[in-house]
Amino acid sequence: MTISRAPTARNRLLAMAFGPALLASATTASPATAQSLRAGEVTASDTAVGRVMEAPVNTRPLKDKFWWSDDWFDKGILPVPVNHEVIERQISYVNPADGTEVPAIVYRPKAPGTYPAVLFQHGRRGLDELAQRLARRMAARGFVVLAPDVYAARFIDPRPIEHLEETEGDVNAAVDVLLKLPDVSTTKICVYSHTRGGYYTLMVATKFRRQKKDIVCYVSFYPHWVNPNAGEPMQVYRYAPEVDRLEIPTLIFIGEYEQYQRRRSIETAVQQMKLAGRDVRLVIYPGVGRGFDFRPPRVRTFADDLATKDSVLRAAAFMRRHLAPWKKTGARK
């Protein structure tokens, strides 16, 4: 199956073959994927599907079903989530490029000890109460999470149309602050974001050259992978060229009903990353749209909640795995 760059209703139906709560995903590891790469047929979301309008099927070998669990299927054993009570503290730091003071929140487990480092970057809505929940949920999985408020730092109103380039430096400066926190157990970090925050963390990884050196993985929910100030053709048909320079392991989550222009740029970018041999996975959740991870209770659906819980657990496992080799000598926990 090939999903076109312009998703159609038929493609969305075809894509609805999933395991527990998932639509699609693949990396470049399997022989079948490698063959697809050689043939130039790689797709962004390439879980194989079968019949339409009946029970979906997936005939790929088990080794290619990344979500598969023998323990669950054969024995009924579910993995137990890591849960921590979370505490938070307000801090501020200075962007050395121009002296701007940036307010931020540090979230961490209440239990004593040190924990792996994650930088959470808010999106266009700003670091409001709904966005703060995203950082708090990840801290509850056992991380120290630093969440800068770059809009408050620059007196920018929430949901700005234009993008202020100086704010990218504010996020970059947060990397050094996070690594110096005494309750951090790792010498490197992962970045975690949503919407426009995905563009900020992309810039920090590539433009500021922090990937591999300081950042070892990239996680984002429906990221805006286009310069917000770019013109209409770039917004609709292209993706930020910096994506082609993103070399660290990458995990992206979107909903089936994501906005067309956002989904198109993400799928196109992921396809190109796979063709370049990057370690990248795109997960698409059925029955949900934009903002499934922070939609408020009055409009929230069961599908939103399933997708949010699954994506948070998968993101946490992904970041924990990639941060594990970078534990500080003598770090507790």
Secondary structure, 3 states (H helix, E strand, C coil): CCCCCCCCHHHHHHHCCCCCCCCECCCCCCHHHHHHHHHCCCCCCCCCCCCCCCCCCCCCCHHHCCCCCHHHHHHCCCCCCCCCCEEEEEEEEEECCCCEEEEEEEEEECCCCCEEEEEEECCCCCCCHHHHHHHHHHHCCCCEEEEECHHHHCCCCCCCCCCCCHHHHHHHHHHHHHHHCCCEEEEEEEEEEECCHHHHHHHHHHCCCCECCCEEEEEEECCCCCCCCCCHHHHHHCCCHHHHHCCCCEEEEEEEECCHHHHHHHHHHHHHHHHCCCCEEEEEEEEEECCCCCCCCCCCCHHHHHHHHHHHHHHHHHHHHHHHHHECCCCCC
